[in-house]
Amino acid sequence: MLALKNHFRKDHRTAPKANGLIGLPELYVCSKYGKKNTKPFILTNSKELRGVENFMMSDLEFGVGNCVLASITRMMDYYRNIMNDNNIPLDYKVIYWNAKNGVRTIGIKHGFDPDNKGSWHASLKNLKYNIIDYTVRDVTKIVRTVFDAYGLKGIVKEHWIFKGRYATFHKIIKNEIDSGRPFLMSIAFGYYSAHTLTGVGYQTYTNKSGRQAIHLVQVIDGWSDSYRYIDWKRQGPLVITTIEPVIISFI
């Protein structure tokens, strides 16, 4: 989602240069914030959603910029199990590749080009693709179309965030995870520049005085088969797409 760079271009200088590849969260917090004159941090709250498949983008299709589609495929696979919906295929690769209502098929209808490698500066054609033809606005459209294709109902929202703050962590990230809902993070700058990830958990570390809390977001980045973490305090401009499916219960 390279068009995010254009939308948030005024904040480019304040965006963190590297806020990714955190694989050992406790070690990261201690080394980053545990200075000599501060009390050590301890893990005080955490939650991880179980059942979200941690497959890589290349497991679906090699050499294409399918981060958005991979994240949506993960969510559909997750909700198939949560909702026990037999209309959604058991194999996540079928969810992606199905010729009729697969995520890839629907993505192409909304501007996804599997032949485009995602390099925004390579050519004017690629620049047009990333700023006009296939933007972060299309994420919402693809999710809604995929839901409609399988007869699902849900509330899809875009949350445009210029900087990670305490309030947005609790209002959006913690609330979604505590409610059992993964979400999409389309990041403008930093290590995950122009990339979409799947949010699946969080960790909060607090020093012994209780006056300072560090929030980490647990993500699946599609590049690794291991979980990664993002330091929310250091996070720059991004769009979070939340999906709240309507689950109908017959009693």
Buried (B, 14 or more C-beta within 10 A) or exposed (E): BBBBBEBBEEBEEEBBEEBBBBEEBBEBBBEBBBEEEEEEBEBEEBBEBEEBBBBBBEBBBEEBBBBBBBBBBBBBBBBBBBBEBEEBBEEBBEBBBBEEBBBBBBBBEBBBBBEBEBBBEEEEEBBEBBBEBBBBBBBBBBBBBBBEBBEBEBEBEBBEBBBBBEEBBBEBBBEBBEEEBBBBBBBBBBBBBBBBBBBBBBBBBBBEEEEBBBBBBBBBBBBEEEBBBBBBBBBBBBBBBBBBBEEEEEE
